[in-house]
Amino acid sequence: MSWIYLDNNATTKIDPAVLESMLPFLQESYGNASSIQHKPGREANQAIEQARRQIAQKFNVKDNEIFFNSGATEGINTVLRGVVETYGKKGKHIITCQTEHKAVLSTCAYLEKRGVEVSYLAVNANGEIDLQQLRDTIRKDTILVCIMAANNESGVVHPYEDIARICQEQDVLYCCDATQLVGKRELDLERIPIDILVFSAHKFHGPKGVGGLFIRRKTKPIQIPALVSGGKQEQGLRGGTLNVAAIVGCGKALDIARPHAQIRSYRDYLEEQIQRRVPQVIVHGKEADRLDNTSYIAFRHIRSAELMTSLPQLALSSGSACASGLLDPSHVLKAMGVNDDDAFSSIRISLSKFTERDEVERAVEDIIQTVYNVRQLSPIWKLFLDGLID
């Protein structure tokens, strides 16, 4: 039996149309986009500007507000470090959230060691922030709010439109890590006043190692210095030879990205079957607004590592790909008030437009049977059945 890929929040399969768009720039049109003195270079340059237009049109913004880089982690580092460097005279206070991606949390920890004060908003049991707490946390010396659009583990979607408007009212920059949202929901940045937006192509069926930033051109332009110094590529924001093929793939992938209604029905079917047929399961963030493709489920009294080892035919995850291998429980689940045992029992299932109904049905049956088999051999499960543990 072939394996079934259910880890699309970690990365997605490249769309064949995206690969096809990239191939000419890996084979025939291999010029350097900065070498516009000759035809191959101009072809590469034109291809990059076409990709920039595709992304700008998708977000309903200006072409010169889109900047390419290696992906969301680089974008987050560029923004957080750059805003502190530029706006440090106004203040050194940043607001973020306890459930942010490690790229944000580790960069904030780095900045804290250099005198920046960071406020970490709490979340409730469903992974949701309190907008009033955000309002109350903004101060005169607050220079940036950095809160993701959708959580990579739980799939919980934050009210990014409301966050943007609160920041606009308070004259504070809002950086939105939209890595998990882009390609899954429409984002009209002409209407939503997000100042800075981060994205990665490999989350929406594009190639790995490429992504970008949207930086709004206000009356007074947002100033962010380059993280990677070099030439004047990307209007001086990011030095280095442009990865033409990857950028072309990024533009094509976002151009053809569409929300797919069947993904929600597949996820709901999966959760309904598991909750109905398996005792002692928890769907994290179930009552919150979530991404249609994401389900984060705790199978109580089984370690997720043991369950996944028993399901080699399924590509699953115990949480963020960036945190895999860590011995600590998920920081996202801990922030949601989940105890360590249930956190260590949790598996993330994330679907994509390439996920088939029969794959979901097979995965459900395999998961249910394997949970039953593992629990039958588990002394912890016996303790639960005997009423000795909750």
Stockholm file with secondary structure:
# STOCKHOLM 1.0

chainA/1-390         MSWIYLDNNATTKIDPAVLESMLPFLQESYGNASSIQHKPGREANQAIEQARRQIAQKFNVKDNEIFFNSGATEGINTVLRGVVETYGKKGKHIITCQTEHKAVLSTCAYLEKRGVEVSYLAVNANGEIDLQQLRDTIRKDTILVCIMAANNESGVVHPYEDIARICQEQDVLYCCDATQLVGKRELDLERIPIDILVFSAHKFHGPKGVGGLFIRRKTKPIQIPALVSGGKQEQGLRGGTLNVAAIVGCGKALDIARPHAQIRSYRDYLEEQIQRRVPQVIVHGKEADRLDNTSYIAFRHIRSAELMTSLPQLALSSGSACASGLLDPSHVLKAMGVNDDDAFSSIRISLSKFTERDEVERAVEDIIQTVYNVRQLSPIWKLFLDGLID
#=GR chainA/1-390 SS CCCEECBTTTCCCCCHHHHHHHGGGTTTCCCCTTCTTSHHHHHHHHHHHHHHHHHHHHHTCCGGGEEEESCHHHHHHHHHHHHHHHHTTTCCEEEEETTSCHHHHHHHHHHHTTTCEEEEECCCTTSCCCHHHHHHHCCTTEEEEECCSBCTTTCBBCCHHHHHHHHHHHTCEEEEECTTTBTTBCCCTTTSCCSEEEEEGGGTTSCTTCEEEEECCCSSCCCCCCSSCSSSGGGGTSCSCCCHHHHHHHHHHHHHCCCCHHHHHHHHHHHHHHHHHSSSEEETTTTSCBCTTEEEEEETTSCHHHHHHTCTTEECBSSCGGGTTCSSCCHHHHHTTCCHHHHTTEEEEECCTTCCHHHHHHHHHHHHHHHHHHHHTCHHHHHHHTTSCC
#=GC SS_cons         CCCEECBTTTCCCCCHHHHHHHGGGTTTCCCCTTCTTSHHHHHHHHHHHHHHHHHHHHHTCCGGGEEEESCHHHHHHHHHHHHHHHHTTTCCEEEEETTSCHHHHHHHHHHHTTTCEEEEECCCTTSCCCHHHHHHHCCTTEEEEECCSBCTTTCBBCCHHHHHHHHHHHTCEEEEECTTTBTTBCCCTTTSCCSEEEEEGGGTTSCTTCEEEEECCCSSCCCCCCSSCSSSGGGGTSCSCCCHHHHHHHHHHHHHCCCCHHHHHHHHHHHHHHHHHSSSEEETTTTSCBCTTEEEEEETTSCHHHHHHTCTTEECBSSCGGGTTCSSCCHHHHHTTCCHHHHTTEEEEECCTTCCHHHHHHHHHHHHHHHHHHHHTCHHHHHHHTTSCC
//
